[in-house]
């Protein structure tokens, strides 16, 4: 995930207000949401810590990598692109970084030596992906496999959904044309970040959900493999925030990154023709766990409970019409 900026959240809220044809969010509501954005910004802060260095060659069963240079052999080259969640902000040691966790799991699954290279940059949006791919081509031959984690900053920066998804699709297509297998972890569910108060949390959650769907479509159309991290991780993050989030209460912890890696590796290994774990499950698209916590869902649940209470408490023959 990426830092929640006041400017980005302001733009996202403004877009929702402007786009509400029914006028459900008044200017007063807008100001209230903006006050929530300021409060959330104060709680979350800005994590500018540089994630641990993690690149190298990971052998099956090895805890630590070999530093790579031309004489060090490897079987598969894995490259990580994206934002701070791809770079590993929130991780305290190199072993906790998501790229390392993916590399280790992939080495264990394939029995091969995995070279890990990280191009991800904290704070990046989809606008930065082309530069990261350019840097890859400048640095040397393309990788055998690429993992992209991107999206949260596009939400907080209010980047247009269609344009953001197209930029991601362009990056996937370039990598595919270079011969790399590409797996994309789509936009995370910002509805799990309880440091963002309601109803603002529902605004950014809905924006991110729409972006994730567009990202998945763009990824498939470009020949990549999307993994819907919002749905796959939301339930666990909501159930155990102290475990799944790092100290900044926004970026994942080691446990959160491990959970994400375990969703990515089966898809990645299967795309490489290296998966031995049986048929892959059909991946969901909607985060039911986070959806259940939205304001609309809670109001609906409250209304349902009130109807049931009204029916139970009225005498027979005097049951109210609560349709």
MITITI-709384 format. One line per field, with one value per residue (C-alpha): x, y, z; residue number from 1. Coordinates in steps of 0.25 Angstrom, whole numbers, plus 2048, in hexadecimal, padded with zeros to 3 digits. Layout:
N
X: [X:...]
Y: [Y:...]
Z: [Z:...]
k: [NUM:...]
***
This chain:
323
X: [800:804:803:7F6:7F8:7EE:7EF:7EC:7E0:7DA:7DA:7D4:7C9:7C6:7C5:7BA:7B3:7B3:7AE:7A3:797:78D:794:796:7A3:7A1:7AC:7AB:7AD:7B9:7BF:7BC:7C3:7CF:7D0:7D0:7DC:7E4:7E1:7E5:7F2:7F6:7F4:7FB:806:810:819:825:82E:836:832:83E:847:842:847:850:84F:846:849:83E:83F:849:845:84F:852:85F:863:861:86C:86F:875:86A:861:851:846:83B:83C:830:82E:825:81E:814:813:817:80F:818:824:821:81F:81A:824:82E:838:83C:835:828:828:81D:827:82F:823:81F:82D:82E:821:823:831:82B:81F:828:835:83D:846:83E:845:83D:83E:835:832:826:826:81E:814:813:806:803:809:816:816:81B:827:829:828:832:83C:83B:83E:84A:84F:850:848:839:835:82E:823:81E:815:80E:807:801:7F4:7F2:7FA:7F1:7E5:7EB:7F0:7E2:7E8:7DD:7DA:7DA:7E7:7EE:7E9:7EE:7FC:7FD:7F8:803:80E:809:809:817:81C:814:81A:828:824:821:816:80E:805:7FE:7F9:7EE:7EA:7E9:7DD:7DE:7D1:7DA:7E2:7DA:7E3:7DA:7CD:7BF:7B9:7C6:7CB:7BF:7C3:7D1:7CD:7C3:7CD:7D7:7CD:7CA:7D9:7DC:7D1:7D7:7E5:7E1:7DA:7E6:7F0:7E9:7E7:7F7:7FA:7FC:7F6:7EE:7EE:7E2:7EA:7DE:7D5:7DF:7E5:7DA:7D4:7E1:7E5:7D8:7D9:7E7:7EB:7F6:7FC:7FA:7FE:80C:80E:808:7FB:7FA:805:805:80E:816:80A:802:80D:80E:7FF:800:80B:804:7F9:802:80C:802:7FD:80C:811:805:808:816:812:818:80C:80B:800:7F4:7E9:7E9:7DC:7D3:7D7:7CC:7CA:7C2:7C7:7BB:7C2:7C5:7B7:7B0:7B7:7B3:7A9:79E:7A0:79E:792:78C:78F:789:77D:77B:77D:773:768:76B:769:75D:756:75A:755:747:73B:736:72C:733:740:745:747:757:759]
Y: [800:80F:81B:822:830:83B:840:833:830:83E:83B:82E:833:83F:836:82E:83A:840:832:830:832:831:83B:832:839:848:852:850:842:844:84D:842:838:841:843:834:834:83D:835:828:82F:832:824:81D:827:826:819:81E:812:80C:7FD:7F3:7EF:7E1:7DE:7D2:7C3:7BB:7AC:7A2:7A0:7AC:7B7:7C1:7C5:7C5:7D2:7D2:7D5:7CF:7C2:7BE:7B4:7B5:7AE:7B8:7C8:7CE:7DD:7E5:7F2:7FC:804:804:7F7:7F0:7F7:7F2:7FE:7F9:7EE:7EE:7E4:7DF:7D2:7D9:7E0:7DB:7D9:7D0:7C8:7C6:7C2:7B8:7B2:7B1:7AA:7A0:79D:79C:797:7A1:7AD:7BA:7C7:7D3:7E1:7EC:7F8:7FD:80B:810:81A:815:815:80F:81B:816:808:80C:812:805:7FD:806:804:7F5:7F6:7FF:7F6:7E9:7DE:7DD:7D3:7C6:7CA:7D8:7DB:7E9:7EF:7FC:804:80A:817:818:818:823:82B:82A:825:822:813:810:817:811:803:806:80A:7FD:7F5:7FC:7F8:7E9:7E9:7EE:7E4:7D9:7DD:7DB:7CD:7CF:7C8:7D3:7D2:7DF:7E1:7EA:7F6:7F3:7F5:802:7FF:7F6:802:805:812:818:81B:819:81E:822:813:80F:81A:815:806:808:810:805:7FA:800:802:7F3:7EE:7F7:7F3:7E4:7E6:7EE:7E3:7D8:7DF:7E2:7D3:7D4:7CD:7D5:7D2:7D9:7DC:7E5:7D9:7CE:7D7:7DF:7D5:7D2:7E1:7E4:7D9:7DB:7EA:7E9:7DE:7E1:7F0:7F6:801:80C:805:806:7FD:7EE:7E7:7DB:7D3:7DB:7DA:7CB:7CA:7D1:7C9:7BC:7C1:7C6:7BA:7AF:7B8:7BB:7AD:7A8:7B3:7AE:7A0:79C:79B:78D:790:78C:794:7A2:7A8:7B1:7BF:7C9:7D7:7DE:7E0:7DB:7DD:7EB:7EE:7E9:7F4:800:80A:806:7F7:7FB:804:7F8:7EE:7F8:7FA:7EB:7E9:7F4:7ED:7E0:7E7:7EE:7E1:7DA:7E5:7E8:7DF:7D5:7DC:7EA:7E6:7F3:7F4:7F5:7F2]
Z: [800:7FF:808:809:805:809:7FB:7F4:7FE:7FC:7ED:7EE:7F7:7EE:7E2:7EA:7EE:7E0:7DA:7E3:7DA:7E6:7EE:7FA:7FE:800:802:811:80F:807:812:81C:813:812:821:822:818:820:82D:825:820:82E:833:827:825:81A:81A:812:818:80D:80C:80F:803:7FE:7F0:7EE:7EA:7F3:7F3:7F7:806:808:812:80C:7FE:7F6:7F1:7E2:7D8:7CB:7D0:7D9:7D3:7D3:7CC:7CC:7CD:7D5:7D4:7DD:7D8:7DF:7EB:7FA:7FC:7F1:7F7:805:80D:81B:81B:825:81F:811:814:816:809:7FF:7F4:7FD:802:7F3:7EF:7FB:7F8:7E9:7EC:7F5:7EB:7DF:7E5:7DE:7E1:7E0:7DD:7E3:7DE:7E3:7DA:7E3:7E9:7F5:7F2:7E3:7DC:7CE:7C8:7CD:7C7:7BA:7C0:7C8:7BC:7B4:7C0:7BF:7B0:7B3:7BE:7B6:7B0:7B4:7BF:7BD:7C7:7CC:7D7:7D8:7E4:7E1:7E3:7F1:7ED:7E1:7EA:7F4:7E8:7E1:7D4:7CA:7CB:7BC:7BA:7C6:7C1:7B3:7B8:7C0:7B4:7AB:7B5:7B6:7A6:7A5:7AF:7A8:79B:7A1:7A5:7B4:7BB:7C2:7CF:7D4:7E2:7E0:7E8:7F7:7FF:806:80E:817:81C:829:82B:820:827:820:817:811:811:809:7FE:7FC:7FD:7F2:7EA:7EC:7E9:7DB:7D8:7DC:7D2:7C7:7CA:7C9:7BC:7B6:7BC:7B5:7A8:7A8:7AB:7B9:7C5:7D0:7DE:7E6:7F3:7F8:7F9:7FD:808:80E:817:81E:81F:825:82F:834:831:83C:835:826:827:82A:834:82B:82B:81B:815:817:821:81F:821:817:80D:80F:80D:800:7FB:7FE:7F4:7E9:7E9:7E4:7D9:7D5:7D6:7CE:7C3:7C3:7C1:7CF:7D8:7DE:7E8:7E0:7DA:7DD:7E4:7DC:7E2:7E7:7E2:7ED:7FC:803:811:80F:807:814:81C:812:817:80D:812:820:81E:816:821:82C:824:823:832:834:82B:833:840:83C:838:844:84E:848:84C:842:838:83A:833:82C:81E:81D:80E]
k: [1:2:3:4:5:6:7:8:9:10:11:12:13:14:15:16:17:18:19:20:21:22:23:24:25:26:27:28:29:30:31:32:33:34:35:36:37:38:39:40:41:42:43:44:45:46:47:48:49:50:51:52:53:54:55:56:57:58:59:60:61:62:63:64:65:66:67:68:69:70:71:72:73:74:75:76:77:78:79:80:81:82:83:84:85:86:87:88:89:90:91:92:93:94:95:96:97:98:99:100:101:102:103:104:105:106:107:108:109:110:111:112:113:114:115:116:117:118:119:120:121:122:123:124:125:126:127:128:129:130:131:132:133:134:135:136:137:138:139:140:141:142:143:144:145:146:147:148:149:150:151:152:153:154:155:156:157:158:159:160:161:162:163:164:165:166:167:168:169:170:171:172:173:174:175:176:177:178:179:180:181:182:183:184:185:186:187:188:189:190:191:192:193:194:195:196:197:198:199:200:201:202:203:204:205:206:207:208:209:210:211:212:213:214:215:216:217:218:219:220:221:222:223:224:225:226:227:228:229:230:231:232:233:234:235:236:237:238:239:240:241:242:243:244:245:246:247:248:249:250:251:252:253:254:255:256:257:258:259:260:261:262:263:264:265:266:267:268:269:270:271:272:273:274:275:276:277:278:279:280:281:282:283:284:285:286:287:288:289:290:291:292:293:294:295:296:297:298:299:300:301:302:303:304:305:306:307:308:309:310:311:312:313:314:315:316:317:318:319:320:321:322:323]
***
